[in-house]
Amino acid sequence: MPGDDGLLAVRAAEGDEDAFEALVRRHAPGLLRLAASMLGSPAEAEDAVQDAFVSAWRRLPEFRGQSAFATWMHRIVVNRCLNMLRSRRPVTDLDSVPEPAAPDHSVSPVRAAESHAAAVALGRSLSELSPEQRVCWVLRELEGQSYETIAETVGISAEAARGRVFRARRCLTEAMTAWR
């Protein structure tokens, strides 16, 4: 179904299930990537995004279009992921670290092993960040969002978003330097 998000959101708020389905199809892949980056688990990411869409469906009449629909959905997903992260036990199981990309067979086995170890170390270091730092880092570094968009998504000032990303980068740099 063609149309911009604002129009689809208005139609969905009026009960048009096809319009809402179009919004889900359009935004689910990016929201799943965001949730998986934050949570480190594809299964938990699917749960978070599904919960977010159920919540959005119920709250669509509250959507006023003051921000883009995508930003509104990002905020719902981020909040859901933060709640899930806060409810976790402090220790992260190593099995929840995302698998690295398939190896490049043109690279030596030693280099491949180093890359795998670095990915595991990065995953472990990400899990040690506070949920607030992790979400800002993921939105900036993996999603490529501006500090202003991050601020709007997370509900903080752009300066606070910049500070959280800076602190997350510093922590990750220190952790990865110590790993080497």
C-alpha positions as a Markdown table, in Angstrom:
| # | Residue | x | y | z |
|---|---|---|---|---|
| 1 | Met | 0.0 | 0.0 | 0.0 |
| 2 | Pro | 1.7 | 3.3 | -1.1 |
| 3 | Gly | 1.6 | 6.3 | 1.1 |
| 4 | Asp | 3.7 | 8.1 | 3.6 |
| 5 | Asp | 3.9 | 7.1 | 7.2 |
| 6 | Gly | 1.8 | 10.0 | 8.5 |
| 7 | Leu | -1.2 | 9.2 | 6.3 |
| 8 | Leu | -0.8 | 5.5 | 7.1 |
| 9 | Ala | -0.7 | 6.2 | 10.8 |
| 10 | Val | -3.8 | 8.3 | 10.6 |
| 11 | Arg | -5.7 | 5.6 | 8.7 |
| 12 | Ala | -4.4 | 2.9 | 11.1 |
| 13 | Ala | -5.6 | 5.0 | 14.1 |
| 14 | Glu | -9.0 | 5.0 | 12.5 |
| 15 | Gly | -8.9 | 1.2 | 12.5 |
| 16 | Asp | -7.5 | 0.5 | 9.1 |
| 17 | Glu | -5.6 | -2.8 | 9.6 |
| 18 | Asp | -4.1 | -2.7 | 6.1 |
| 19 | Ala | -2.5 | 0.6 | 6.8 |
| 20 | Phe | -1.0 | -0.6 | 10.0 |
| 21 | Glu | 0.2 | -3.8 | 8.3 |
| 22 | Ala | 1.9 | -1.6 | 5.7 |
| 23 | Leu | 3.7 | 0.3 | 8.5 |
| 24 | Val | 4.7 | -2.9 | 10.2 |
| 25 | Arg | 6.2 | -4.3 | 6.9 |
| 26 | Arg | 8.0 | -1.0 | 6.3 |
| 27 | His | 9.5 | -0.6 | 9.7 |
| 28 | Ala | 9.9 | -4.1 | 11.2 |
| 29 | Pro | 13.3 | -5.0 | 9.6 |
| 30 | Gly | 15.0 | -1.8 | 10.9 |
| 31 | Leu | 13.4 | -2.1 | 14.3 |
| 32 | Leu | 14.5 | -5.8 | 14.5 |
| 33 | Arg | 18.1 | -4.8 | 13.7 |
| 34 | Leu | 18.0 | -2.1 | 16.4 |
| 35 | Ala | 16.5 | -4.5 | 19.0 |
| 36 | Ala | 18.9 | -7.3 | 18.2 |
| 37 | Ser | 21.9 | -4.8 | 18.5 |
| 38 | Met | 20.6 | -3.7 | 21.9 |
| 39 | Leu | 19.6 | -7.1 | 23.3 |
| 40 | Gly | 22.1 | -9.4 | 21.6 |
| 41 | Ser | 19.5 | -12.0 | 21.1 |
| 42 | Pro | 17.4 | -12.4 | 17.9 |
| 43 | Ala | 14.6 | -14.1 | 19.9 |
| 44 | Glu | 14.4 | -11.3 | 22.4 |
| 45 | Ala | 14.6 | -8.8 | 19.6 |
| 46 | Glu | 11.5 | -10.3 | 18.0 |
| 47 | Asp | 9.6 | -10.3 | 21.3 |
| 48 | Ala | 10.6 | -6.6 | 21.9 |
| 49 | Val | 9.5 | -5.5 | 18.4 |
| 50 | Gln | 6.3 | -7.5 | 18.5 |
| 51 | Asp | 5.4 | -6.0 | 21.9 |
| 52 | Ala | 6.3 | -2.6 | 20.5 |
| 53 | Phe | 3.9 | -3.0 | 17.5 |
| 54 | Val | 1.1 | -4.2 | 19.8 |
| 55 | Ser | 1.7 | -1.2 | 22.0 |
| 56 | Ala | 1.8 | 1.1 | 19.0 |
| 57 | Trp | -1.5 | -0.3 | 17.7 |
| 58 | Arg | -3.2 | 0.4 | 21.0 |
| 59 | Arg | -1.7 | 3.8 | 21.3 |
| 60 | Leu | -2.1 | 5.0 | 17.7 |
| 61 | Pro | -4.9 | 7.4 | 18.6 |
| 62 | Glu | -2.2 | 9.2 | 20.9 |
| 63 | Phe | 0.2 | 9.6 | 17.9 |
| 64 | Arg | 0.0 | 13.3 | 17.0 |
| 65 | Gly | 2.6 | 13.3 | 14.2 |
| 66 | Gln | 4.8 | 15.8 | 16.1 |
| 67 | Ser | 7.7 | 13.4 | 15.2 |
| 68 | Ala | 8.0 | 11.0 | 12.4 |
| 69 | Phe | 6.3 | 7.6 | 12.8 |
| 70 | Ala | 9.7 | 5.9 | 12.5 |
| 71 | Thr | 11.0 | 8.0 | 15.4 |
| 72 | Trp | 7.9 | 7.2 | 17.5 |
| 73 | Met | 8.4 | 3.5 | 16.8 |
| 74 | His | 12.1 | 3.7 | 17.6 |
| 75 | Arg | 11.3 | 5.2 | 20.9 |
| 76 | Ile | 8.8 | 2.5 | 21.8 |
| 77 | Val | 11.3 | -0.2 | 20.8 |
| 78 | Val | 14.2 | 1.4 | 22.7 |
| 79 | Asn | 12.0 | 1.7 | 25.8 |
| 80 | Arg | 11.0 | -1.9 | 25.6 |
| 81 | Cys | 14.6 | -3.0 | 25.1 |
| 82 | Leu | 15.8 | -0.9 | 28.0 |
| 83 | Asn | 13.1 | -2.4 | 30.2 |
| 84 | Met | 14.2 | -5.9 | 29.1 |
| 85 | Leu | 17.9 | -5.0 | 29.8 |
| 86 | Arg | 17.1 | -3.6 | 33.2 |
| 87 | Ser | 15.2 | -6.7 | 34.2 |
| 88 | Arg | 18.1 | -9.0 | 33.3 |
| 89 | Arg | 20.5 | -10.3 | 35.8 |
| 90 | Pro | 23.8 | -8.3 | 35.7 |
| 91 | Val | 25.8 | -11.2 | 34.3 |
| 92 | Thr | 25.4 | -11.8 | 30.5 |
| 93 | Asp | 25.7 | -15.4 | 29.3 |
| 94 | Leu | 28.4 | -15.7 | 26.6 |
| 95 | Asp | 25.9 | -17.6 | 24.4 |
| 96 | Ser | 23.9 | -14.4 | 24.0 |
| 97 | Val | 26.8 | -12.6 | 22.2 |
| 98 | Pro | 25.8 | -12.3 | 18.5 |
| 99 | Glu | 27.6 | -14.6 | 16.1 |
| 100 | Pro | 30.1 | -12.9 | 13.9 |
| 101 | Ala | 29.7 | -12.7 | 10.2 |
| 102 | Ala | 30.6 | -15.7 | 8.1 |
| 103 | Pro | 34.4 | -16.0 | 7.7 |
| 104 | Asp | 36.2 | -14.7 | 4.6 |
| 105 | His | 38.0 | -17.8 | 3.3 |
| 106 | Ser | 40.6 | -15.6 | 1.7 |
| 107 | Val | 41.8 | -14.6 | 5.2 |
| 108 | Ser | 44.2 | -16.8 | 7.1 |
| 109 | Pro | 42.9 | -19.0 | 9.9 |
| 110 | Val | 44.9 | -17.0 | 12.4 |
| 111 | Arg | 43.3 | -13.7 | 11.2 |
| 112 | Ala | 39.9 | -15.4 | 11.3 |
| 113 | Ala | 40.4 | -16.5 | 14.9 |
| 114 | Glu | 41.6 | -13.0 | 15.9 |
| 115 | Ser | 38.5 | -11.5 | 14.3 |
| 116 | His | 36.2 | -13.9 | 16.1 |
| 117 | Ala | 37.9 | -13.2 | 19.4 |
| 118 | Ala | 37.6 | -9.5 | 18.8 |
| 119 | Ala | 33.9 | -9.9 | 18.0 |
| 120 | Val | 33.3 | -11.8 | 21.2 |
| 121 | Ala | 35.3 | -9.2 | 23.2 |
| 122 | Leu | 33.3 | -6.4 | 21.7 |
| 123 | Gly | 30.0 | -8.2 | 22.5 |
| 124 | Arg | 31.1 | -8.7 | 26.1 |
| 125 | Ser | 32.2 | -5.1 | 26.3 |
| 126 | Leu | 28.9 | -3.9 | 24.9 |
| 127 | Ser | 27.0 | -5.9 | 27.5 |
| 128 | Glu | 29.0 | -4.1 | 30.2 |
| 129 | Leu | 27.8 | -0.7 | 29.1 |
| 130 | Ser | 24.8 | 0.8 | 30.9 |
| 131 | Pro | 21.6 | 0.3 | 29.0 |
| 132 | Glu | 21.4 | 4.1 | 28.5 |
| 133 | Gln | 24.9 | 4.2 | 27.0 |
| 134 | Arg | 24.3 | 1.1 | 24.9 |
| 135 | Val | 21.2 | 2.4 | 23.3 |
| 136 | Cys | 22.8 | 5.7 | 22.4 |
| 137 | Trp | 25.9 | 3.9 | 21.0 |
| 138 | Val | 23.8 | 1.5 | 18.9 |
| 139 | Leu | 21.6 | 4.2 | 17.5 |
| 140 | Arg | 24.7 | 6.3 | 16.6 |
| 141 | Glu | 27.2 | 3.7 | 15.5 |
| 142 | Leu | 25.0 | 0.9 | 14.1 |
| 143 | Glu | 21.9 | 2.8 | 13.0 |
| 144 | Gly | 23.8 | 6.0 | 11.9 |
| 145 | Gln | 21.3 | 8.3 | 13.5 |
| 146 | Ser | 22.0 | 12.0 | 14.3 |
| 147 | Tyr | 22.4 | 13.1 | 17.9 |
| 148 | Glu | 19.2 | 15.0 | 17.6 |
| 149 | Thr | 17.3 | 11.9 | 16.5 |
| 150 | Ile | 18.8 | 9.9 | 19.3 |
| 151 | Ala | 17.8 | 12.6 | 21.8 |
| 152 | Glu | 14.2 | 12.5 | 20.5 |
| 153 | Thr | 14.1 | 8.7 | 20.5 |
| 154 | Val | 15.5 | 8.3 | 24.0 |
| 155 | Gly | 13.9 | 11.4 | 25.5 |
| 156 | Ile | 17.0 | 13.3 | 26.4 |
| 157 | Ser | 18.8 | 16.4 | 25.2 |
| 158 | Ala | 21.2 | 16.2 | 22.2 |
| 159 | Glu | 24.1 | 17.1 | 24.5 |
| 160 | Ala | 23.2 | 14.2 | 26.8 |
| 161 | Ala | 23.0 | 11.8 | 23.8 |
| 162 | Arg | 26.4 | 13.1 | 22.7 |
| 163 | Gly | 27.8 | 12.5 | 26.2 |
| 164 | Arg | 26.5 | 9.0 | 26.4 |
| 165 | Val | 27.9 | 8.1 | 23.0 |
| 166 | Phe | 31.3 | 9.6 | 24.0 |
| 167 | Arg | 31.3 | 7.7 | 27.3 |
| 168 | Ala | 30.3 | 4.5 | 25.6 |
| 169 | Arg | 33.1 | 4.9 | 23.0 |
| 170 | Arg | 35.6 | 5.6 | 25.7 |
| 171 | Cys | 34.5 | 2.4 | 27.7 |
| 172 | Leu | 34.6 | 0.3 | 24.5 |
| 173 | Thr | 38.0 | 1.7 | 23.5 |
| 174 | Glu | 39.4 | 0.9 | 27.0 |
| 175 | Ala | 37.9 | -2.6 | 27.0 |
| 176 | Met | 39.2 | -3.4 | 23.5 |
| 177 | Thr | 42.6 | -1.9 | 24.3 |
| 178 | Ala | 42.8 | -4.1 | 27.4 |
| 179 | Trp | 41.7 | -7.1 | 25.3 |
| 180 | Arg | 44.6 | -6.7 | 22.9 |
